[in-house]
Amino acid sequence: METGQREQQRSASERRRRELLEAADRVVLRDGPEASMNAIAAEAGITKPILYRHFGDKSGLYRALAKRHTDALLATLRTALDSPGDRRDRVEATLHAYLSAIEARPQVYRFLMHPAETPPADGEKGFDVGRQSVPLLRRMGEDLGDVIAERLDLGEDSRLRARIWGHGIVGMMYAAGDWWLGERPCTRDQLVRSLTGLLWGMLAEADDMAGSQGL
């Protein structure tokens, strides 16, 4: 097969994969954790075996959706970290960005992070979210740890401490955001101010890394 033909086939396959992920997104926005492979295939106008051909299995589709949304969320968080203002302003902007993202698309958040409380209406077994969501949080923790390591000088074992902080901050954001989204006990501003206050002690003391734009 000619190189040009292979490139065309690869491009067509990638385009079809994006179309299927967009169909899956529409089902997730409608059904949340109760989304099923049957419903996604129907939305895309294909049979379920064709869906499996593109993603391998249910876990493969979940991972593809998780990557799609996590990439977008991480880009949003990095933009907030680069926003104007002092360090505390940027910390607040980043917390706001995370909470705004899960508030804007709660069905997507619940699909990615919460097992379905009831089986899908078509009787199919739901996605194994509990097993799949841990790697998603770990990826976010590693990414934030990389940002902290790039921008803050944390002294001895700076890289290790940055990873610890990254995972700790992500865990805090996830737990507090999940509670807030479910119960709405306060405004988003109140939650952000309280979480920033909790984080601020060590962050305020750290020096910017030489040559970096700082945190």
PLY file of the C-alpha trace (Angstrom):
ply
format ascii 1.0
element vertex 215
property float x
property float y
property float z
element edge 214
property int vertex1
property int vertex2
end_header
0.00 0.00 0.00
1.34 3.43 -0.93
2.34 5.85 1.83
-0.29 8.33 0.65
-3.03 5.72 0.89
-1.95 4.74 4.40
-2.02 8.38 5.47
-5.51 8.79 4.00
-6.75 5.70 5.83
-5.20 6.87 9.10
-6.74 10.32 8.69
-10.15 8.81 7.92
-9.90 6.51 10.94
-8.95 9.38 13.24
-11.81 11.49 11.88
-14.27 8.65 12.42
-12.96 8.14 15.94
-13.54 11.84 16.73
-17.08 11.58 15.36
-17.78 8.57 17.58
-16.40 10.38 20.63
-18.65 13.34 19.87
-21.62 10.97 19.69
-20.55 9.45 23.01
-20.33 12.95 24.51
-23.91 13.68 23.47
-25.11 10.52 25.20
-23.08 11.28 28.33
-24.50 14.82 28.47
-27.99 13.31 28.29
-27.60 10.20 30.47
-24.59 10.86 32.72
-23.34 7.72 34.50
-26.23 5.71 33.02
-24.77 6.06 29.50
-24.31 2.71 27.75
-22.48 1.32 24.73
-25.85 0.49 23.15
-27.03 4.09 23.47
-23.73 5.46 22.15
-23.80 3.13 19.13
-27.40 4.14 18.41
-26.50 7.84 18.68
-23.65 7.32 16.22
-25.88 5.36 13.83
-23.70 2.25 13.96
-23.77 -1.22 15.49
-22.04 -1.95 18.77
-19.40 -4.23 17.13
-18.26 -1.25 15.04
-17.89 0.81 18.23
-15.79 -1.98 19.73
-13.66 -2.08 16.58
-12.62 1.55 17.15
-12.08 1.42 20.94
-11.39 -2.24 21.72
-13.83 -2.53 24.61
-15.89 -0.49 27.06
-12.79 0.46 29.05
-11.13 1.71 25.87
-14.02 4.04 25.15
-14.05 5.29 28.75
-10.30 6.00 28.58
-10.70 7.87 25.29
-13.50 10.03 26.74
-11.52 10.60 29.94
-8.46 11.71 27.96
-10.58 14.04 25.82
-12.08 15.80 28.83
-8.98 15.68 31.01
-6.88 17.26 28.25
-9.38 20.11 28.04
-9.54 20.53 31.81
-5.75 20.55 32.22
-5.45 23.17 29.48
-8.02 25.30 31.32
-6.15 24.92 34.62
-2.83 25.86 33.02
-4.44 28.96 31.51
-5.71 29.92 34.97
-2.22 29.41 36.44
-0.89 31.81 33.81
-3.54 34.47 34.48
-2.55 38.01 35.58
-2.20 38.82 39.25
-0.15 37.66 42.18
0.28 34.05 43.27
-2.79 33.98 45.49
-4.93 35.39 42.66
-3.70 32.61 40.37
-4.41 29.92 42.98
-7.97 31.24 43.33
-8.35 31.44 39.54
-7.25 27.81 39.19
-9.69 26.59 41.84
-12.47 28.59 40.18
-11.55 27.07 36.80
-11.82 23.52 38.14
-15.12 24.10 39.95
-16.56 25.98 36.97
-15.71 23.05 34.70
-17.47 20.43 36.82
-20.40 22.76 37.45
-20.86 23.51 33.74
-21.01 19.83 32.72
-22.10 17.87 35.78
-23.29 14.88 33.75
-19.85 14.50 32.18
-18.21 14.82 35.59
-20.52 12.19 37.09
-19.94 9.85 34.16
-16.17 10.11 34.59
-16.07 9.91 38.38
-19.19 8.14 39.71
-20.53 4.63 39.06
-24.12 4.53 37.86
-26.64 4.21 40.70
-29.03 2.29 38.43
-28.29 0.12 35.37
-28.76 1.77 31.96
-32.34 1.69 30.70
-31.41 -0.80 27.97
-30.29 -3.32 30.61
-26.63 -3.26 29.62
-23.98 -3.28 32.35
-22.62 0.21 32.97
-19.06 1.46 32.70
-16.67 0.34 35.46
-16.08 3.90 36.59
-14.66 3.16 40.04
-11.71 1.26 38.56
-11.14 3.74 35.74
-11.29 7.06 37.60
-8.18 6.56 39.77
-5.74 6.84 36.81
-7.53 10.02 35.74
-6.90 11.65 39.13
-3.31 10.41 39.13
-2.71 11.99 35.75
-4.04 15.32 37.01
-1.84 15.05 40.11
1.27 14.36 38.02
0.49 17.25 35.68
0.01 19.71 38.52
3.17 18.37 40.18
5.08 19.10 36.95
3.76 22.68 36.93
4.76 23.22 40.57
8.23 21.72 39.93
8.73 24.03 36.95
7.76 27.16 38.85
8.55 26.82 42.55
11.82 26.18 44.35
10.83 23.93 47.26
14.36 23.40 48.53
15.78 19.94 49.17
13.96 17.19 47.24
12.04 19.92 45.39
10.84 17.60 42.61
9.48 15.01 45.07
7.77 17.66 47.16
6.21 19.15 44.02
4.71 15.75 43.13
3.40 15.33 46.69
1.81 18.79 46.54
0.37 18.13 43.08
-1.39 14.93 44.14
-2.47 16.44 47.45
-3.99 19.53 45.83
-5.81 17.45 43.20
-7.17 15.15 45.92
-8.40 18.16 47.86
-10.01 19.73 44.79
-11.70 16.47 43.85
-13.06 15.68 47.33
-14.19 19.23 48.10
-15.61 19.76 44.58
-17.50 16.48 44.65
-19.09 17.36 48.00
-19.89 20.89 46.85
-21.42 19.80 43.53
-23.65 17.28 45.30
-24.84 19.42 48.23
-24.23 23.08 47.25
-23.67 24.07 50.90
-22.06 27.39 49.93
-21.27 29.57 46.93
-18.35 28.78 44.65
-16.61 31.97 45.85
-16.90 30.85 49.47
-15.47 27.44 48.69
-12.59 28.91 46.68
-11.67 31.35 49.44
-11.71 28.60 52.06
-9.62 26.19 49.99
-7.14 28.93 49.10
-6.77 29.74 52.77
-6.07 26.07 53.51
-3.39 25.90 50.79
-1.84 29.27 51.29
0.57 28.65 54.19
3.21 26.62 52.33
2.55 28.19 48.93
3.13 31.67 50.32
6.56 30.68 51.68
7.92 28.99 48.53
10.26 30.94 46.24
9.76 31.08 42.48
12.10 28.85 40.48
14.86 30.89 38.85
13.99 31.68 35.24
10.35 30.58 35.55
7.23 32.74 35.36
6.37 31.64 38.90
3.20 30.27 40.34
0 1
1 2
2 3
3 4
4 5
5 6
6 7
7 8
8 9
9 10
10 11
11 12
12 13
13 14
14 15
15 16
16 17
17 18
18 19
19 20
20 21
21 22
22 23
23 24
24 25
25 26
26 27
27 28
28 29
29 30
30 31
31 32
32 33
33 34
34 35
35 36
36 37
37 38
38 39
39 40
40 41
41 42
42 43
43 44
44 45
45 46
46 47
47 48
48 49
49 50
50 51
51 52
52 53
53 54
54 55
55 56
56 57
57 58
58 59
59 60
60 61
61 62
62 63
63 64
64 65
65 66
66 67
67 68
68 69
69 70
70 71
71 72
72 73
73 74
74 75
75 76
76 77
77 78
78 79
79 80
80 81
81 82
82 83
83 84
84 85
85 86
86 87
87 88
88 89
89 90
90 91
91 92
92 93
93 94
94 95
95 96
96 97
97 98
98 99
99 100
100 101
101 102
102 103
103 104
104 105
105 106
106 107
107 108
108 109
109 110
110 111
111 112
112 113
113 114
114 115
115 116
116 117
117 118
118 119
119 120
120 121
121 122
122 123
123 124
124 125
125 126
126 127
127 128
128 129
129 130
130 131
131 132
132 133
133 134
134 135
135 136
136 137
137 138
138 139
139 140
140 141
141 142
142 143
143 144
144 145
145 146
146 147
147 148
148 149
149 150
150 151
151 152
152 153
153 154
154 155
155 156
156 157
157 158
158 159
159 160
160 161
161 162
162 163
163 164
164 165
165 166
166 167
167 168
168 169
169 170
170 171
171 172
172 173
173 174
174 175
175 176
176 177
177 178
178 179
179 180
180 181
181 182
182 183
183 184
184 185
185 186
186 187
187 188
188 189
189 190
190 191
191 192
192 193
193 194
194 195
195 196
196 197
197 198
198 199
199 200
200 201
201 202
202 203
203 204
204 205
205 206
206 207
207 208
208 209
209 210
210 211
211 212
212 213
213 214
